Amino acid sequence: SQQGEEDPQALSIQEGENATMNCSYKTSINNLQWYRQNSGRGLVHLILIRSNEREKHSGRLRVTLDTSKKSSSLLITASRAADTASYFCAFRRDSSYKLIFGSGTRLLVRP
Amino acid sequence: DAGVIQSPRHEVTEMGQEVTLRCKPISGHDYLFWYRQTMMRGLELLIYFNNNVPIDDSGMPEDRFSAKMPNASFSTLKIQPSEPRDSAVYFCASRLDGSYEQYFGPGTRLTVT
């Protein structure tokens, strides 16, 4: 069963706009990762943020983590049609090597 | 590197038949994971191996499912007998010890009729 929830479930925006996706979890975590999945493909790692970090940037991606609220957000700035995909948060619980994945957000970027 | 390789990419079989999914992890990676993805349940971890040894199989749904890793470059996930509710996309992923990033294969889409 999933222990990570994402919202919105689906998001449709115009090319050039920013996209924000949110992830909430229920347990204490070691770190949190974001993955992208293009239709019919495997997941691709985007970025990792550790539990002692609050914000991290990578190109057009910005990730925040609020451990007190047990939530994270992924911001994609200046979106492109190629950003169309599903985005998943994933986290490790404490010392476990298991990754728990969120339910995912389907992003559609309209040209 | 070719990345994680899975075969077959698509499998259609009848209920009751045995199904074997195959995975070749990235060379040098110490961890191998098997996941199942469905619309209803999302992405679920079935089992993972470290240095070819199964570490946690608590996600394996029932005794019909079994996984092996006879060597560092090959793993199988077997379903016997298969049932329609096993229809899903099965992913294999691998990871290097000391790194958190998992590398996923393209998946095997299984349809059991």
Interface residues (C-beta under 8 A of the other chain):
Chain A: S1 Q2 N31 Q33 G40 R41 G42 L43 V44 H45 L48 F88 R92 Y97 K98 L99 I100 F101 G102 S103 G104
Chain B: V4 Y31 F33 R41 G42 L43 E44 L45 Y48 N50 I55 D56 F91 A93 Y100 E101 Q102 Y103 F104 G105 P106 G107
